[in-house]
Structures are given as structure tokens and as C-alpha cells.
Amino acid sequence: MTTTPTSASVSSLDADPAFALHRGGKIEIRATIPVRDADDLALAYTPGVARVCSAIADTPSLADDYTWVSNVVAVVSDGTAVLGLGDIGPAAAMPVMEGKALLFKEFGGVDAVPICLDCTDVDALVETVVRLAPSFGGINLEDISAPRCFEVEDRLRELLDIPVFHDDQHGTAIVVLAALTNAARLTGRSLGDLRVVVAGAGASGVAVARILLEAGIGDIAVADSKGMIYSGREGLNPVKEALARDTNKAGHLGSTEEALVGADVFVGLSGSTVPEAAIASMAADAIVFALSNPMPEIEPSVAARHARVVATGRSDFPNQINNVLAFPGVFRGALDVRATTITENMKVAAAGALAAVVGDDLSADYVIPSPFDERVAPAVIAAVAEQARKDGVARR
């Protein structure tokens, strides 16, 4: 039975500063032009607007110049994989989607509209987003559970000629690649020298594996809740079967802990725990990215006893792997050149630009910049836009 909160109970929630901040929502729509008199009204609305509508009807691409479409992103979720909360539904997902829209604006100057859909069927999700697409310059998919999220993104990328980006996958992957590039540089190695073990084969785990392969990692093995993923393992879904074909050159068949013996890098994206002994068994100058929130796979201070570089997903430890370092700049760069898609090369370019921001200040506690570093967004924007032109997906 659903209970309706009373005025008193709602008011009591405001004693919590998080509730007080969220009251009334975190975003709004504002006019970009004044409407001071009848002349302004006649230009902003009828009859002046009719001339603009007619021109767009004749030349649809003019919508990019004479509406807000080219600067607005839909933040779309079905509420099935929200933060660490799981399947909490579309209404409960709205505070997160509002927050995402806020970050788009604050860190990338991109307008974003949160859209929480009351459907979870893949066909229904795809059809709904396709029907909404004419109102937007890009689609940011958010908090859709795996493995459905892979099919939803793939199908939308095929059907739409605007950027489609599942941030849980690619935002995480970009920032991980940037931080790992710098961690390798700190320890005198290249990506090609590294053997990586990833715990977690959900959206972010698969995307991290894919971008590291694209960037030339030495070897990478991925584990799910049943152990290491390898060719021939029974019960793999199509996404994991494809991953098995492209990873785990060393042929690890057992647990994450067994694969970590002698490994250079651990990336945790599973919500599980890893014992200290497993981290201690890694190679010298080990790199540990314990990224589960709110609890990392291993306490950072414990991991630091055995690892040269430790990163988490939390803001209260050094080296926070935070998606906000990536997605605002990626979309801003793609929108600026009216890109038809976001290519793998654009993601790798974003990671390279992000890593370069650290520069000569590189240290064990500083392999990735802060989201509040004002150099981040311009660097990512420029790299993504340039790569879009190189890849032939820019329309201007």
C-alpha cells in the first residue's frame, strides 16, 4: 500500500540539507530574449514565428540555427539502474536526471532536459526516444540496466543522425583511460605494457574494457559474478561472448583474485570486495582503481600499502574517477560541430585531452584533474570537435 506523506512529514524532510536543496527541483527553463512589448511578441511568436517555421519546413537543417535544438540534450532513463540504488523506477530517478542536466549546463554550457520513461522494454524505449529525437541535438542515456543498455544504445545509434551516448558506459571509460594513461606514465610504462583485471561486466565494465582495447592495452581480463570471462564459458550473453573473444589473452579461468596475481592494474566496477592479499599479489608499482560507490572494493588506505596509484569514485579521496570530467565536454564538442555520432576515436581523444591537463603536476595523488579545474571542459571540447572533423562525422 502506498502512503501519502503529510505536510508535516514533508516539511520535516527539509531538515536534511539534501532534501532542502532538492525542493522544487534543481533546474528551470529561462527565456533567452525579452518580450517587452507587442513588437517583441510579434517577432517571438505570431506572426513572425510563422516565417521561421516555413523556412524550416523547406530546409529542415535550419532548425539547428533558428531553434534551441542544436544546443540541447535529452537525458533519458527508465530508472532501472540508478546510481547504487538499482531498479527504483522513473519517478525516483528524476532527481538524478535533474542533477545530470544541471552538470551539463554548469560544466559544458549545454542545455539538457531530464526525461524519465515509464517503460523498460527495449523496443518501447527505442521507439519512444526516436519519436522524441527531433526536439534534441543529442541523446544521453542514463541508468539503464545491462545488458539492455547495450542494445538500446546500438539501435539508437543506427536509427538517429545525432550523438547518442550512454554515460554509464562511455563517460566512465573515458575518465578511466585518462587516469590510467597518467598512472602508467608516472610508473614509467605505456598502456601496452600493462595487464589489467576488471571486476564487473556491466555497462561500465564492458565499456572500460573496450576503450582500453582501443587504446592499445597490453592485455585485459574481465570478471563477472561467476568468475573470469573467457571463450567457451557457458551462459554468456552476446555482449560477454564478444568480450570473451577480444580479451583474456592469458586464459584466466578462475576468480578475480587468481587473475590479480602479477597483474599491473585492477579496475573495480562490481560493487564487490577484494581482499588485501589479492592486491598485495599484484606486480610492483601496481595501479588500483576501486570505483564502486559508496564503498570501494578495497579501502584506499589499505590498497595504498601495496599500490603506487589508488583511485576511487569518491570525492573524499584523491584521484576521483568522475564522469563529469567527460560527458559535458564530449557533448559540447560534438554539438559545436553538429556531429552525427560520437565515434570511438572521439572518446579516446577526449581521454587524451583530459590526461594532458595534469601535465607536469603528475603525482601518485594526482593522475586525473578535478572537475572544477577550468581547463578540463575546453580541452575535452576542442579534442572531440577536432576528432569529429577528422572522422568525417562533423557537419560544420
Buried (B, 14 or more C-beta within 10 A) or exposed (E): EEEEEEEEEEEEEEEEEEEEEBEEEBBEEEEEEEEEEEEEEEBEEEEBEEEBBEBBEEEEEEBBEBBBBBBBBBBBBBBBBBBEEEBBBBEEBBBBBBBBBBBBEEBBBBBBBBBBBEEBEBEEBBBBBBEBBEBBBBBBBBBBBBBBBBBBBBBBBEEBEBBBBBBBBBBBBBBBBBBBBBBBBBBEBEBEEBBBBBBBBBBBBBBBBBBBBBBEBBBBBBBBEEBBBBEEBEEBEEBBBBBBEEBBEBEBBEBBBBBBEEBBBBBBBBBBBBEEEBBBBBBEBBBBBBBBEEBBBBBBEBBBEBBBBBBBBBEEBBBBBBBBBBBBBBBBBBBBBBBBBBBBBBBBBBBBBBBBBBEEEBEBEBBBBEBEBEBBBBBBBBBBBBBBEEBEBBEE
